[in-house]
């Protein structure tokens, strides 16, 4: 399976036409994703472009007070999709699986920040019957650990503390002695570097 081409705000993902509803999105996405699972690189990139656009809209509606975090969460979600792609059940809607992972990432962020009043918001417009818990797979964990080893120490440390151990930026700053703004910058740079490394090496 080829690596994900992680879309950003300046990419052509924003030029793609929107589907009119969830059924249209699923109908256009699933054939691409099934071809991608068979090794079709073009289909994989096109599927991820559609997914990135949809995830960005999903998060933007729920993160109006923290817009600066949206792109990092989009990248985290796409990286998780890439690492967990082998667990996808082809009998289920791709869109439900994608939304479940995006939701997990969002809920994790809110929990880290103590925003418990927002946790239920991530569930509106999501069919609970179709939500699969984000799987934890030994192979995916090993892949992530291997990817993290490619990062400079300061970026790896910032990501491990905030994204894996679940510390807030303030707590990570206190533990490391690095300023909060520097922690945020290192996380952002580390996520971008991970995405580029995956893209270049075909992990």
N, C-alpha and C positions, 0 to 999 in steps of 0.2 A: 504493500500500500504506500503510495507517495505521501510525503508530508503535507501538512496544511499550508496553504497560502493565506496568512492571516491578514484580513482586510483591515484597513484603518480609515480614518476620516477623509483622507485625501484620495482613497482608492476609487476605482470605477464601480465599486459595489453600490455607491449612492446613485449611479446612473441607471441601475437596473429597475425595470418596472415592478411595482408592487402587485402582489396577488390581492384579489379583492377580499379574501377571507381565508380562514384556516384550512378549509377543504381544498381550495385552490393551491395554497402553499404546499400542502401534503401531496397533492396530485402532481405538482411540478417537481417536488424534491425527491420523492421516494424512488422513481426510476433512476435518477442520477445517483442516489446513494447506493442503490443495489448494484449499479454498474461500477461504482467506485469500489465497493467491497470486493468486486472481482478483479480489481487492479487497473481500472480505467482512470488514468491520471487526469485527463481533461474533465471527465465527469466529476471527479473528486474536487477539483478546484472550483468548478461551477457550483457544486453543491455547497461548498464552504462559503462561497460568496453569497449565496442565497441565505444560508444560515446566519452569517455575520450580520447581514442587513436586518433579518428578523430579530436576532438577539439584541441588536443595538436599539431597535424600537421597543422591545420588551423591557429593557433596562431603563431606557430614557423616560418612559412613563412612570417608573417606580423610583427613579433617582433624581427627581427634579431639584432636590436640595443639595445633591452632591454630584453635579455633572462632571467634575474632574475625574471621578473614579470610573466612569462608564467604559472608557476605552481599555483600561487595565482589566476590567471584569470581562469584557468581550474577549480579550486575548486569553485570559484564564479559562474561559468556557471553551473556546476553540481548541486550546491545548488539551483540556480534559477530554473533549470529543476524540481528538487524535489518539490519546493514550488509551481510551476506553473503547475504541472502535470495534475491537474484537468481541465485545460483549453484547453488541446490538442484536436484538431478536427480530429477524425479518418479518415475523408475523404481526408485529406491532407498528403503529405509525411512527415514522422517523421524527415527525414534529413533536410528538409527545415525549420521546426520549431526549431530544434536544432541549425542549423546554424544561424538563425535569433537571437536567444538569445545570442549565442557566439559573433555575430557581434555587438549587442547592448553593451555588456560588453566591447568589444574592443574599440568601438567608444567612449563610456563614458570615458575610460582611456585616449584616445588621446585628448578628449576635455578638460579633467582636466589638461592635460599637455600642452595645447595650440598647439598641433600638427595638425592643421587644414589641412595642405597639405597632411596628410596621411588618411584623413577620407574616401576618395573615394576608397582607396586601399582595404578596407574591403568588398567592393561590387563585386570585380571581382570574377568570377566563382560562383556567387550567383544569382539565378533567382529571379528578383524583384517581379514577379507575384506570387511567392510562399512564399515570406517573410511576415510573420505576425508580427506586432509590438509586442514587449514583453508586455504581458498583465499586468495590475495593478489590483490586486484583493484584496478586503478587507481581505478575509480569509488568503491569502498568506502573506499580510502585518502583520496581527496579529501573524501568525506563526513565521515570522522573528523576530518581536519584542519580542516574548516569548523566542525564541532561544537566542537572544542577552542578555537577562536578566540572562542567565546561565553563562555568561562570567565574569571574573574579571573586575573591573572597567576600568583598564588601557587598556585592550584589547577591551572592548566594546567601549570605547571612541575613540580609534584609528580607529576602523572600521566605526563607525558612522560618524566621521569627514571626512574620506577619501573615503568611499564607498557609503555613503548615502547622506551626505551634499555636497560631491564633491570637498572638499578642496584638494589642492596638499599636498604632504608630507611636503614641506617647510611651507605652511600655517598652517597645523596642528601642526607642531613643534612650530611655533611662538605663536599659541593660547594656547598651553598646557605647554610650557616651557620644553618639552621633546625633546631630540635630534632627528634629522631626521632618523638616523640609528635605534634608539629605536622605533620610530613610525613604521618603516618598519617591525621590528622584531615582534612587538605586533600585527600588522595586520596579518602577516603570522601565528603566533601562534594562534590568535583568529579564523582565518578561519579553521585551522586544528582542533581546539577544537570544533567548531561548527559542522564540518563534523562528528567527532567522537561521539558527543552527539546525533546527529540525528541517526547515525548508531546504537548506543547502545539502544536508547529509542524507536525507531520505530515511530518517529514523522511523 
